[in-house]
Amino acid sequence: ISFGDVELKRAFIEVSLQKGANGSSVALGGEIEFEGIVLDAVVHLYKGTDSKTQWTAFASLTTPGKTLAFSTLVPALKGSFLDLALSQVVFVAASQDDPFVPSVVSTSYTFRQGVQVCAILSPIAPLDSLLRASSPTHGLTLSAGWSKAHVFQLDVEMPQSSVVHFGRGIVSDPFTLRIQTGGAEPSLL
């Protein structure tokens, strides 16, 4: 199916009907090609807990096993320690926090109301130094989101195996680094 420069391939529809319409939903999706870029995308409509129709739009920006260099998005980072490889990159727009994600979408990310980009980051050498890690830290999760409630929120969630060794037996739990705007000034939590 073509819509001007946009081509939809492998289109599908997933319908879930529940008694009394609670839990009923419909997901429309497929592979979208635009200007040589290929995305797997899904639009999901469902009844929320407030009985209003809710929606989630989901697009996978990288294919399994492939990465996207951060410098592709921000050229000024090329050659710096922040020129990270991003994998499992997804774009989500959702009408509510923790939206119901259809079974055709396989992800472990937590989604919030608004627009969000999530990815798995490659190891960051200065962070590994801070953590006194004996090997690179894999599995850092990046989440950048925009919403009415928080304006902008950037989270880097550490994998469960990462902790900070402060010395003398003092060790942290896994943690999330967060930069959030929305108040009078940006804040670091």
Buried (B, 14 or more C-beta within 10 A) or exposed (E): EEEEEEBBEEEEEBEEEEEEEEEBBBBBBBBBBEEEEEBBBBBBBBBBEEEEEBBBBBBBBBEEEEBBBBBEEEEEBEEEEBBBBBBBBBBBBBBBEEBBBBEEBEEEBEBBBBBBBBBBBBBBEEBBEEBEBEEEBEEBBBBBBBBEEBBBBBBBBBEEEBBBEEEEEEEEEEEEEBBBBBEEEEEEE
